Amino acid sequence: MMPSFVPPELMPAFPEIFLAIMAMLLLLFGIARKEEDYASVANLSMLALAGVFLTLCKFCRDTSTTFGGMFIADAFGGFMKMLVVAGSLVSILMAARYVERQRIMRFEYPILILFATLGMMLMISANDLIALYMGLEMQSLPLYVLAAMQRDTIRSTEAGLKYFVLGALSSGMLLYGASLIYGYTGATGFEAIAGALNAHPAGLGVTVGMVLLLSGLAFKVSAVPFHMWTPDVYEGAPTSVTAFFAIAPKIAALALMTRVLMGPFEHMGDQWRQVVIVLSIASMLLGSVAAIGQTNIKRLLAYSSIGNMGYALVGLAAASQEGVRAIMIYAAIYMVMTIGAFAVVLMMKQRDRMVEQISDLAGLGERQPMLALAMTIMMFSMAGIPPLAGFFGKLFIFQAAVSAGLYTLAVIGVLASVIAAYYYLRIIKVMYFESAGDDAIDTADDRRLNLLLGVSASLLVLFIVFPGPLLTTAAEAAQSLFK
């Protein structure tokens, strides 16, 4: 049964239309309430996202377009959208106790996440440069506000300002690149651009435009040298917002970059592969080395995310169906690892005061063994130690690079992973081999975070036993991108 309020020609975009309607209705609901009612809006927002997740299972199996070909729904987009929607839902769930303790229980908080999620979904399904830019800005504007949500702290305000200024710069680069591409190809649609580049060799103008477009997208995934905002924004933004930044927007931007490069610019693979390889190597190395000296766990996870995006770009550099499949598997595993790591960070408090230093984890293995065990699983998985899921995520990525003949890139990735293992293991060493004294972390009493942490740890451990569903779904979704 198709919803009667949506015309048949718009059915490919039904999940986005449903989310947009729910976000606007919840905004009116929040305004109409005489008092702040964060809990009701947050619960309804999670229900809306759950509904969107279920509709994605139905409406993104076959490839179809709408809005004059500017929007495409396919299995690849459906897979990545489901990750984004799940990440957004979990981000609202994780924030419940944190926003209460920090006194930022404003009903706008979950609604901003809904609008940002809507922008991410539009990004993933963009089939035109104009649609790409609109989705990107719809995602970015709520994120700028979320970063500065804690208005009574200088750090949060500074984080929002830095993110806005640098984000505006990256948007300008992307828009200028899109204008050059349009000027030299005479088209904004991805199929039309691909047809023009297939008919005539790409000139210098198209190459410059493509590089500028890629640079704007690299900012969104925090790839070096467009990473400068990430550590400061991760540290300054409220921790629940930082968790959201690390989970959903990275996956959406990675999906968009994959669709753009493997779609209209597939025939320019020799040109953009060089750029992606440089971004990948720089991100892996800086993410591995710069995190070593960090004492704030949010900054450490910021550099960790930079390194993780570097690994994902290895799969993109392979420019193959196997590489796209590896990216999708890695994105799913990355999301689970990040959710678990930030669940622990959100439970770090001493005498009901939030703490963020790595040294604050001292003695956790003795006082809270289950919490320390879960964090150990997260760190081992991020380090790529078998038999946890993180190992297999990197294995598929490096296999795709080797299959494409990128042996040097794969070797650099392995070396960067070995270097990064140092700071992941350092966290485990602090938890188990250092004494906390009287400043131990309070008992983890948040049932929601404990549940999320338990589920995340279980998924990472049991992936080796039940890898089939993820591998099969990712393979089918990757195939849809090459039809």
ZAMARGU-4260 file (C-alpha; in steps of 0.2 Angstrom, whole numbers, plus 5000, padded with zeros to 4 digits):
<rodrens>
0) 5000/5000/5000 | 5007/5017/4995 | 5003/5032/5006 | 4989/5042/4998 | 4996/5059/5002
5) 5011/5056/4992 | 5010/5056/4972 | 5016/5040/4964 | 5030/5050/4955 | 5037/5056/4972
10) 5037/5039/4980 | 5056/5036/4979 | 5058/5051/4991 | 5044/5045/5003 | 5056/5042/5018
15) 5063/5060/5016 | 5046/5068/5014 | 5040/5058/5029 | 5054/5064/5039 | 5052/5082/5033
20) 5034/5082/5038 | 5037/5075/5055 | 5051/5087/5059 | 5040/5102/5055 | 5026/5095/5065
25) 5037/5092/5080 | 5044/5109/5078 | 5026/5116/5079 | 5022/5104/5094 | 5037/5111/5103
30) 5033/5129/5100 | 5015/5126/5106 | 5019/5119/5123 | 5019/5132/5136 | 5034/5124/5145
35) 5050/5116/5139 | 5046/5098/5135 | 5062/5090/5129 | 5057/5072/5134 | 5041/5071/5123
40) 5049/5079/5108 | 5065/5068/5110 | 5054/5052/5111 | 5043/5057/5096 | 5059/5061/5086
45) 5066/5044/5089 | 5049/5036/5084 | 5050/5047/5068 | 5067/5041/5064 | 5062/5023/5068
50) 5048/5025/5055 | 5060/5032/5042 | 5071/5017/5045 | 5057/5005/5042 | 5052/5014/5026
55) 5069/5014/5019 | 5068/4995/5020 | 5054/4996/5007 | 5057/5011/4996 | 5076/5009/4992
60) 5077/4992/4985 | 5075/4996/4967 | 5084/5010/4957 | 5072/5025/4953 | 5073/5044/4952
65) 5061/5058/4955 | 5061/5078/4955 | 5067/5078/4937 | 5081/5066/4940 | 5089/5076/4954
70) 5085/5063/4967 | 5090/5045/4965 | 5084/5030/4977 | 5094/5014/4975 | 5101/5000/4986
75) 5117/5009/4989 | 5109/5025/4995 | 5096/5014/5006 | 5110/5006/5015 | 5120/5021/5019
80) 5104/5031/5024 | 5099/5017/5036 | 5116/5019/5044 | 5113/5038/5046 | 5096/5036/5052
85) 5101/5023/5065 | 5116/5034/5070 | 5104/5049/5073 | 5092/5039/5083 | 5105/5032/5094
90) 5113/5050/5096 | 5096/5056/5103 | 5095/5041/5114 | 5113/5043/5121 | 5110/5062/5125
95) 5095/5060/5137 | 5104/5060/5153 | 5118/5071/5147 | 5107/5086/5142 | 5098/5085/5158
100) 5114/5086/5168 | 5121/5100/5157 | 5105/5110/5157 | 5102/5110/5139 | 5086/5101/5138
105) 5079/5112/5124 | 5066/5104/5112 | 5075/5111/5097 | 5089/5099/5101 | 5081/5083/5094
110) 5073/5093/5080 | 5089/5100/5074 | 5095/5082/5073 | 5080/5078/5062 | 5083/5092/5050
115) 5102/5087/5049 | 5097/5069/5046 | 5085/5075/5032 | 5100/5084/5024 | 5111/5069/5025
120) 5098/5058/5017 | 5096/5071/5003 | 5115/5071/5001 | 5116/5053/4999 | 5102/5053/4986
125) 5109/5068/4976 | 5109/5065/4958 | 5113/5083/4953 | 5125/5096/4958 | 5111/5108/4964
130) 5103/5094/4974 | 5120/5090/4981 | 5123/5108/4987 | 5105/5109/4995 | 5107/5093/5004
135) 5124/5098/5011 | 5118/5115/5017 | 5103/5107/5025 | 5114/5096/5035 | 5127/5109/5039
140) 5116/5123/5046 | 5108/5113/5060 | 5126/5106/5065 | 5132/5124/5067 | 5119/5127/5079
145) 5121/5111/5088 | 5139/5114/5091 | 5135/5130/5100 | 5120/5123/5109 | 5128/5126/5126
150) 5128/5144/5125 | 5134/5148/5143 | 5151/5140/5140 | 5165/5149/5129 | 5171/5132/5122
155) 5154/5128/5115 | 5152/5145/5107 | 5170/5144/5100 | 5167/5127/5093 | 5151/5133/5084
160) 5160/5149/5077 | 5175/5139/5071 | 5164/5126/5063 | 5153/5139/5054 | 5167/5149/5047
165) 5177/5135/5041 | 5161/5126/5035 | 5156/5142/5025 | 5174/5142/5017 | 5172/5123/5012
170) 5155/5126/5005 | 5162/5141/4994 | 5175/5129/4987 | 5162/5116/4983 | 5150/5128/4975
175) 5164/5136/4965 | 5170/5119/4959 | 5152/5115/4954 | 5150/5131/4944 | 5166/5126/4935
180) 5160/5109/4931 | 5143/5116/4925 | 5152/5130/4914 | 5163/5117/4905 | 5150/5103/4903
185) 5134/5113/4902 | 5125/5101/4914 | 5122/5099/4933 | 5114/5082/4932 | 5126/5067/4936
190) 5121/5057/4920 | 5122/5072/4909 | 5140/5076/4916 | 5145/5058/4914 | 5139/5059/4896
195) 5148/5075/4892 | 5164/5068/4899 | 5162/5052/4890 | 5160/5061/4873 | 5174/5074/4876
200) 5190/5072/4886 | 5190/5082/4902 | 5199/5099/4901 | 5208/5108/4914 | 5193/5118/4919
205) 5183/5102/4923 | 5198/5094/4932 | 5200/5110/4943 | 5181/5110/4947 | 5181/5092/4951
210) 5196/5095/4963 | 5187/5109/4972 | 5171/5099/4973 | 5181/5085/4981 | 5190/5097/4993
215) 5173/5103/4999 | 5168/5085/5002 | 5184/5081/5011 | 5181/5095/5023 | 5165/5085/5028
220) 5174/5069/5031 | 5188/5078/5040 | 5201/5072/5028 | 5218/5080/5029 | 5222/5094/5026
225) 5204/5099/5028 | 5203/5092/5046 | 5208/5108/5056 | 5191/5111/5063 | 5189/5093/5070
230) 5199/5092/5086 | 5193/5109/5092 | 5175/5107/5088 | 5175/5089/5095 | 5182/5096/5111
235) 5172/5111/5113 | 5154/5105/5108 | 5143/5096/5120 | 5149/5078/5121 | 5132/5072/5115
240) 5133/5083/5100 | 5151/5077/5097 | 5145/5059/5097 | 5132/5064/5084 | 5146/5073/5073
245) 5157/5057/5074 | 5143/5045/5069 | 5131/5051/5056 | 5138/5066/5046 | 5154/5057/5042
250) 5145/5042/5035 | 5133/5053/5024 | 5148/5063/5017 | 5158/5047/5013 | 5142/5041/5004
255) 5141/5057/4994 | 5159/5057/4989 | 5158/5039/4984 | 5142/5042/4973 | 5150/5058/4965
260) 5167/5050/4961 | 5160/5033/4955 | 5146/5042/4945 | 5148/5057/4934 | 5167/5057/4936
265) 5170/5038/4934 | 5179/5042/4917 | 5191/5054/4926 | 5197/5040/4938 | 5215/5043/4934
270) 5214/5061/4940 | 5204/5060/4955 | 5212/5044/4961 | 5228/5053/4964 | 5219/5066/4975
275) 5210/5053/4985 | 5227/5043/4988 | 5235/5059/4995 | 5220/5063/5006 | 5220/5045/5012
280) 5238/5044/5016 | 5239/5061/5025 | 5223/5057/5035 | 5229/5040/5040 | 5247/5046/5046
285) 5241/5062/5054 | 5226/5053/5063 | 5239/5040/5069 | 5253/5052/5075 | 5244/5067/5081
290) 5233/5057/5093 | 5248/5051/5103 | 5251/5066/5113 | 5232/5070/5117 | 5226/5070/5135
295) 5208/5074/5131 | 5198/5059/5126 | 5187/5069/5114 | 5202/5076/5105 | 5209/5059/5104
300) 5193/5052/5096 | 5193/5067/5084 | 5210/5062/5078 | 5204/5044/5078 | 5190/5048/5066
305) 5202/5057/5055 | 5212/5041/5053 | 5197/5031/5051 | 5191/5041/5037 | 5208/5039/5029
310) 5206/5020/5029 | 5189/5022/5021 | 5196/5033/5007 | 5208/5018/5003 | 5193/5009/4998
315) 5187/5024/4987 | 5204/5025/4979 | 5202/5007/4973 | 5188/5014/4962 | 5180/4997/4961
320) 5164/4988/4966 | 5175/4978/4979 | 5181/4995/4986 | 5163/5002/4987 | 5158/4986/4996
325) 5173/4988/5008 | 5168/5006/5012 | 5150/5001/5016 | 5156/4987/5028 | 5169/4999/5036
330) 5156/5013/5038 | 5144/5001/5047 | 5158/4994/5059 | 5165/5012/5062 | 5147/5017/5067
335) 5146/5003/5080 | 5163/5007/5087 | 5160/5025/5089 | 5144/5023/5097 | 5152/5012/5110
340) 5167/5023/5113 | 5156/5039/5116 | 5144/5029/5127 | 5159/5027/5139 | 5164/5045/5137
345) 5146/5051/5141 | 5147/5040/5157 | 5163/5048/5163 | 5159/5059/5178 | 5166/5062/5195
350) 5155/5068/5209 | 5141/5071/5196 | 5153/5082/5186 | 5158/5078/5168 | 5176/5074/5165
355) 5185/5071/5148 | 5203/5068/5152 | 5211/5051/5148 | 5219/5050/5165 | 5201/5050/5173
360) 5199/5033/5167 | 5212/5027/5179 | 5207/5012/5190 | 5191/5009/5180 | 5196/4991/5177
365) 5196/4988/5196 | 5181/4998/5201 | 5169/4995/5186 | 5176/4979/5177 | 5161/4977/5165
370) 5162/4996/5159 | 5181/4994/5157 | 5179/4977/5147 | 5167/4986/5135 | 5179/5000/5132
375) 5193/4988/5130 | 5183/4979/5116 | 5180/4996/5108 | 5199/5001/5108 | 5205/4984/5102
380) 5192/4985/5088 | 5197/5002/5083 | 5215/4996/5083 | 5211/4982/5071 | 5215/4968/5082
385) 5207/4951/5077 | 5195/4943/5079 | 5185/4959/5082 | 5175/4967/5069 | 5187/4982/5067
390) 5200/4970/5060 | 5189/4964/5047 | 5183/4981/5042 | 5202/4986/5039 | 5205/4969/5030
395) 5191/4972/5017 | 5198/4989/5014 | 5216/4984/5011 | 5210/4969/5001 | 5201/4981/4989
400) 5217/4991/4988 | 5228/4976/4984 | 5215/4970/4971 | 5217/4987/4962 | 5236/4986/4963
405) 5238/5000/4976 | 5251/4990/4986 | 5260/5005/4993 | 5244/5013/4999 | 5239/4996/5008
410) 5256/4995/5016 | 5255/5013/5022 | 5238/5009/5029 | 5244/4994/5039 | 5259/5004/5046
415) 5247/5018/5051 | 5236/5006/5060 | 5251/4999/5069 | 5256/5016/5075 | 5238/5020/5080
420) 5237/5005/5091 | 5248/5014/5103 | 5236/5026/5109 | 5221/5014/5109 | 5232/5002/5120
425) 5237/5017/5131 | 5219/5020/5136 | 5218/5001/5141 | 5234/5003/5151 | 5227/5018/5160
430) 5211/5008/5164 | 5219/4993/5171 | 5237/4998/5177 | 5235/5015/5185 | 5227/5019/5201
435) 5213/5032/5203 | 5214/5036/5221 | 5199/5046/5227 | 5195/5053/5210 | 5187/5037/5202
440) 5174/5039/5189 | 5156/5037/5197 | 5147/5021/5194 | 5139/5020/5177 | 5120/5021/5181
445) 5113/5026/5164 | 5103/5011/5158 | 5102/5017/5141 | 5120/5020/5139 | 5124/5003/5147
450) 5112/4995/5135 | 5120/5003/5120 | 5137/4999/5126 | 5133/4981/5128 | 5125/4979/5111
455) 5140/4988/5103 | 5152/4977/5111 | 5142/4961/5107 | 5141/4966/5089 | 5160/4969/5088
460) 5163/4952/5096 | 5150/4942/5087 | 5154/4949/5069 | 5166/4934/5066 | 5152/4922/5070
465) 5138/4931/5060 | 5146/4941/5046 | 5134/4935/5032 | 5120/4948/5034 | 5131/4963/5033
470) 5143/4956/5019 | 5128/4951/5008 | 5118/4967/5010 | 5134/4978/5007 | 5138/4967/4991
475) 5121/4969/4984 | 5120/4988/4988 | 5137/4991/4980 | 5132/4982/4965 | 5117/4994/4962
480) 5130/5009/4961 | 5138/5001/4945 | 5122/4997/4936
</rodrens>
